């Protein structure tokens, strides 16, 4: 091993395992080098994304065909309807015992109903695949945990265990109300294991270096089998220390830095994304110094944007938008409006007052949404809202009206204009409504936004121009196509929040080379609103165009009238 490589690994490992001596650290270095023998030379920054990029988030079985492997059906659907996406997040496709894939039984197997690694590699020829590294926990019937119960390897000391109940657990921050500790028996003796999420999802013990080595091998296996983007699921909870809140601990950040170092040297085009559904200031810490996650989920955007549209006021959205630091080159925000999970509400903490949050929750419940809770300090707080995005816009603070679909499209017009890489959830792309029948069957509130479409039925709906599904799909694809032509929508292009009345939300974007500017202004209300173009400081020497209408603006001293929930993208350069 090169001396420089040895020192780099020693430094990273010593920050994780402070209780290990140099001999133990060197042994770990040698174990890592067996997996990743390539040099750890510092890489020159490489642009991994641009304005052409857009993620589609889907389950393997979001669309399926009877008697056909899910990956094969998905591949057909993608090539027919989703060619304007280039990143594809396929949610956990492994054998799993619960939580729709997030209780992994075997990290190296694909559930046979989905297909096999050949099928995934085939899809990866047309899309950059993002896969979940479910790193915080595994299934209670994973071989590792079964071995742990037998007191044999591999699995011995792989889980957080105590013969007596852990102390200070009321301080622990977690997104569930279930008991944190699960009682088990090992060789007839009672003990307890740590379960952040459910008693079928047993937390792994990263204080044991063997667990780290195990997951580094899994990472290499995924990359070798067509995965371009690694999503570190629930990684904020990774390291536990008794008596602390067990979230965002320094060792967690150290592990992410080590993974980033190894991955970007082994596979320079690969991307690390951390899934940390926490308040904005905590979430930002996962960029590190451009040495942790390449991208972080922009969790605050979804609830703030939904609030702005339902309330008809951008006051809190603007306040947050102005406070957000631009991601430096090599980092980017991943923007989304909803996912397979509910719409997370923790990011609203410290931004929107509690009474205003409660007003939002009440309105969403009237639209058919469910609320999920978390426990903290013996209190239950709303953690997420479970609904499809389309149905979330059924009502506003002023009640029901005819503008539900306009609000849905408006939300995406803002999403696609924001700094960062946009991501669209499958159910949003096809305009799904709440799946009440699936919820009644599973008894899980998250099922409401996890509909399993029959391929033929969905195809017919998408081909029928009068259907709500076709209208929403066509509207979103049109926006994606327009967005891809605009250099000012590069994920790292400049963004500035405009000073406009609260019934508007506006931003200014400028391309990295400063050749293109786009002023994006949206009307958040059901009434016609107007603003003067001089309010956004257009330069009179330039020609200006509305991208969304593909129309030239003749007089920059004129006023613009925005219809209910209408947006304009005004640019000096039309492509």
N, C-alpha and C positions, 0 to 999 in steps of 0.2 A: 504493500500500500504506500502511495506517495505520502511524504511527510505532511504536505499541506492538507491533503484529504483527511489524514488522521487527525490533525489539529482541528479542522472544521467540524468533523463528527464529534470529537471529544467535547468541543465547546457546546454543541447542541445537546448532547446527551447529558452532560454535567448539569445543564440548567433544568433538565427534567428529573434526573435521578440524583438528587443532592446527597443521598445517603450512600451512594456507591463509591468505592475507592477507584483509583486509577486503573488497577488491574481488571476490575469488573467492567469499567467503562471501555477499556481496550478490547475486551472480549466482545462486548456489544458492537463495537466498531467493526470487528472482523466478521460478525454475523451479518451485519448490514452489507458489507462489501461482497459477501457471498451472493447476496440477492442482486445487488446493483454494483457490478465491478467497474463501471465507467467512471472516469475522472469527475471530480466535483469542481471543475473549473468554473469561475464566475461567468454567467451568460450575459451577453449584450442584450439589452432590451429589444424585444421583437413585438411588433403590433399584432395582437392576436384577434382583433375585432375591428369592425368598421360599420358604416351606416347600412350595409347590406345584411347585417345579422339580425336574426329574430329566432327566439326559442319557441318551440311548441312543447307543451307539457302534457303527457298522456300516460294512462295505464296501458299495458300490453293488451288488455281486453276492453278498452273504452269502446272499441268497435270490433265486433266479432262475427264469425260465420259458423254455423253448426257443422260439426265434424271436421273442422279445420283448425290448425294451430294458430294461436292468436298473432304471433309474429308475421305469419304469412298474410293474414287478413290485413294487419296493420300496414305491412309493406305495400299492398295493393292500394289501400286507402291513401297513404302518404303520396304515392306517385301519381295518383289521380287528382287529389284535392289540395295537397300541401307542398307543392314544389316551390312556393315562395318563402318557405322556412328553410333554414340551413342547419340550425341546432335542434336536436330532438332529445328532450328529457323523457326517458321511459322510466316511470316509477317502478319500485322494486319488482323484479320479475323472477325472483328466486323462490324456492319452496318456503312457505311461511305458515305459521300456526295461527296468526291473528293480525289485526291492524292493517289489513289489506297490503301485506308484503313487508311491513316494518318489524316483523318478528321472524328473523331469518333462521331457517333450519340448517341450510347449507349454503355458504357464501360462494362456492364454486360451481353450483348447479343452477340451471335454469329450470323453473317449474315446467314439467313436461307438457302441460296444457298450453304453454306459451311457445315452445319450440326448443331450439338448442343454440349453442354458440355460433354455429354456422349461419343460422338465420339472422342472428344479431350482426355478425360481420357483414352479411349481405346488405342489411339496412344501412350499415355504417359507410358503405360506398357512396351513398347519396346524402347522408346526413351526419353531422358530427354528434355522436351519441354522448349524452350525459347520463351517468348511472349513479345510483345511491350507494355510498359506502356507509352502511348502517353500523357505525363505529362505536356508539355508546352502549349498545345492548344487543343481545341475541335472543332467540327463542328458548323457552324453557325445555324444549325437546331437541335443541341443537346438541350435537355430539359432545361439544365442549362442556356444556352444563351437565349432561348425563354422566360424563366422566368425572366432573367435579363432585357430583353426589356419590360416586363410587370411590372417590379419593385416589384417582389414577390420572396419568398423563395421556394425551394432552388435555388440559383443563384444570389440573391441580393449581389452586391459587389464581385461577383466571377470573374469579368473581369476588365482589366485595362482601365479605362474610364476617360475622361476629357470633360468638357463642351467646352473648347477651345483647340486648337491644342497644343500638347506637345512641349516644347522648347528643343533645342539642339539635335534634332533627327538625324542631319547629322553625329553625332559621333557614332551612333548606328551601330554595326557590325552585319550583317545578310546575309544569302546566297540567297538573292532574289533582283530583280530590281523593283518589284511592290511597290506601295505606302505603307508605313508603317502603316498609319492610315486609318481606315475605318469610313466614316461618317454614323451615325445612328440617330434614333429618339427614345426618351423615353418620353412617354406621350406628344408627339407633340413637344418636345424640342430637338434641334439639339445637337449632341455631337460626340465624337470620341472614338473608341476602337483600341487597339494595335494588329497588325497582323504581326508577324515576317515573316510568310511564305506566306500566301495568304489571301484574304478577306473572304474565306470560312473557314479559320482556325483562330479562335479567341483566343488570348493568355489569359491564366488564371492568376488570381491575387493572388499569394501566400502570399502577405502581409495580406490577410484575412486568419486567421488560419483555418477557416471552409474549405477552399480549401485543405489544408494539411490533415485535418481529413478525408475529402472525399476520397482522394487518398490512405490514409492508409487503409481504408476499402476495396478499390478496390484491393490493394496489397494482403490482406488476402484472398479475394475472389478468386483471381487467383491462389494463392498457394494451397488453398483448392480444387481447380478443376484441379490439375495435372500439374501446371506450376512449373518448377524447377529453371528457370533462368529468371530474370527480366531485360529486356533491357530498360534503361531509355532513351527514344527517345528525341533528341534535348535538352538534359538537361542543356547544357551550357548556354542557353538563358533564363533559368527559372525565375530568379529574375531581375526585371527592376528597375533602379533608374534614374530619369530624369537628364540629363546632363552628363551621363557616356556612355560607349560603350555598356552597358547592356549585357555583356557576361563574364562568369567566375567570377561573383561577389561573395564575401565571403559568403553571405547568401545561395547561390546555393550549395556551398560545405557543409555548415552546414546542409542543408536539406538532402543531400546525406548521410552524417554521421549518421543522425537520422534514415533514412531508413535502412541503413546497420545494425545499432545496433538492431533495432526492428526485421528485417528479420532474422538475423543470430541467434537470440534467439528463435524466433518462429519456424523457420525451418532451423536448422543448415546445412543441405545439399543444401540449396538454394544459388544461386549465383547472385550477382548484377553486371551488365555490363553497363557502360556509353557509349552512342553514342555521341561523341564530335569530329566532323570533323573540327579540328583546327590545327594550327602549333604544331609540336611535343612537344616543351617545355611546351606549355599550356596543351596539352593533358595529359602529364605525371602527372600533378598536381591532376588529378582525382583519382590517387591511394591514395592520402592523405598520412597519416602515417600508411598505411595498415588498414585504418578505413573508407575508402570511397568505391570506386568500388573494387570488387574482381579482375575484368578484365577490361581492356580498349582496344578499337579497335586500332590496330596498323596502323593508317591511312597512315603513311608515306611510309610504305613498298610497297604498290601497285603502286603508281606513280613513285617511285624511281626505282623499279625493271623493270617496263615497259620501263622507260627511258633507263636503262642500257642495256636492250636487243635490243631495237630499235636503240640506238646509238652505240652499240658494245663496250661500256666502262662502267666499274664499278666505276669510279672515285668518283662520288657523292654518289652512293649507299654505297661504302666502308666508305666514310667520315661519313655518317650518322650512319652506323652500328657500327662503332667504338665509336661513341658518346653516343649510347643508353645504359643507365644503366640497369643492370640485374634486373628483377622483383624479389623482395624478396619473400620468401616462404609465401604463402597466397595470392599472387598477380600473375597475368599472363597477357601476351599480347594475344589478339585475332588477329591472322594473316589471311589476306584474300587478294585476288587479284581483285575482283570486287563484287558488290552486286546489289540489285534491284535499288539503286540509281546509278548515274554515278560514274566514278572513280574520287574521290576528288582530287583537285589540290592545295588547300590551304596548305597542309603539305609541299609542295615544297618551300614555302616562306622562304627565308633565307638560303636555302640549294643549290638550283640550280639558277644561274643567270637568269634574265628576258629574255635575248635574247636566251638562251638555252631552256627555257620553251617554248618560242614562236616557236622555231624550232620543238620541240616535238608536240605542238598543230597542227602545219601545217601538219606534217607527219600523225598524227592521222586523221585529216580532210580528207586527200587524201585517207585514208583507209576506209572512209565512216562514220566517227564519227561526232557527233554534239558537239558544245561547249555551256555550260550554264554559265551565268554570275551572279555576285553579285554586288551590289552598295555599295561603301564606299567613303566618302568624295567627293560625286558627280561624281565619276568615276566608270566605269564598268570594272571589272576584271574577268578573267576566274575562275569559281568556281569548275566546274566538266566537265569531258569529258563523253559523252554518246555514248556507243558502247558495243557490246559484247566483251569479252576478246579475243575470237578467231579471230574476225575481226580486233581487235586492232593490231594484229601481222601480218597483211597482207603485210605491207611495213616496211622497215627500212630506215635509212637516205640514204642508197645506192639504194633505189628503191625496186622493186618487185623481188621475187625469189621463189624458190620451197620449202622454209623452214618454211612456216607459221605454220604448225602443230608442227614442232620440237620446234619452239620458245614457243608455247603454253605449250607443255609438259615440256620444260626446266623451264618455270616460276613456274610450280607446283613442280618440283623437288627442286627448291630453297625454295618455300613456305613451303613444308613439312619438310625441314631440319632446319628451323629457330627456335630460342627460342620462345616459346609460343604455343598456341593451334591453329591448323589450322582450317579454315572454307572455305567451297567450296559452291559457289552459284550454284543453280540448272542448270542454263543455261550453266555454265562452265562444270558441270558434264556430260551433254549430248551433248556438243559441238555445241551449237546453234550459228547460224549466226544472223546478224542484222535483226530484224523483221520490215522491211520497211512498209509492209502492215498495221501492227498495228499502227505504227507511223502516217501514212496517215489518219487512222481512228480516232485516239484520238487527233492528233495534239500536243501531248506531246512527247518531245524528249526522255524522260525516257522510253517510251514504247518500244523503239528499243531493249531494253535488258530485256523485260518482256513478252516473248512469252508464249502463252497458248497452250500447246501441247495437241493433242488428244491422249488419252492413247493407243489406238490400233495402231495408226500410229507410235508413239514414240517407242512402244514395238517392232514393226517390224524392225525399224531402229536399235535399240540396239541389236537385235538378228542377224542382218545381218552383219557379221564380216567385210565385205568390205566397209561398210558405214563410213563416217567421224564421225558420232555420236557414233557408236560402238567403233571405234578406240580410240576416246578421252575418252569415258567412261571407257573402259578397261584399258587404260594407267593410269588414275587417281586412279581407284580402286586398281590396282597393287601397286602403290606407297603407298597408304594408308595401305594396308596389310603389306608391307615391313616395313613401319614406325612403326607400332604398335609393332613390335618385338624388337625394339631397345631402351634399357633403356637410351641411350645417347640422345634420342629425347624427353625425359620428358620435359614438358613445362618450368621447372625451372632448367634443366641441364645447365652446364656451356657453354657459347658460347664465342669464340674469333675469330675476323676477321683476316684472313690470309693476309700476305704481299706478294701479287703476282702482276704480270703485270695487267694493267687495262682491258685487253681483257678477263681476268678470274675474277670470283668472288668466293671466298673461305672462309669457316668458319670451325672452329674446335669445336666439341661438346664433352663433357665428362659427363658421367652419374653421378648422385648425389653421388653414392657410389664409383666413380672413377674407376670402373672396365672396362668400355667400353669407347673407344674413336672412334669418326667418323670424318674423314676429308672429307668435302664436297666441291668439286671443279667443277666449271661449265665454259664451253667455251661460251662466249657471242657473238661469231662471226660466219660468214658463211664459215670461213676458218679453216683448220686443225691447231691445236695449240698443242704445247708440253711443258711439264714441267718435271723436275726431281723430283723424290720422296724425295730426300734429301732436296729439297726446302721447303717441309712442315714438315721436321724434324721427320720422322718416326723413331721409336726406333728399332734398328736392332735385339734385343732379342725377339721381338714379331713376331708372324705370322700375316700377313695382307691380307685382303680380300676385293674385290669390291662387295658391297651388291647388287648393281643394276644389275650386271652381274653374281652374285653368283659364283665368280671365285677367286681362290687364286692368290695372287701376289707373284711370285717366287723370284724376286730379287729387293730389295728395293733401290738398287743403279741404277736401270734402269730408263728410261724415260717413261712417259705416254703420248700417243698421243690421244688427244680428237678430235673427229670428230665435224663438225659444230653443235653447240648448244647441245653438249653432256655434261653430268655430270657424275662424279664418287662419290660414297660414300665409302670411304676406312676405314675399321674398323679392330680392333685387335680381335674382338669377333663376330663370325658369328652365328646368331640364326636361 
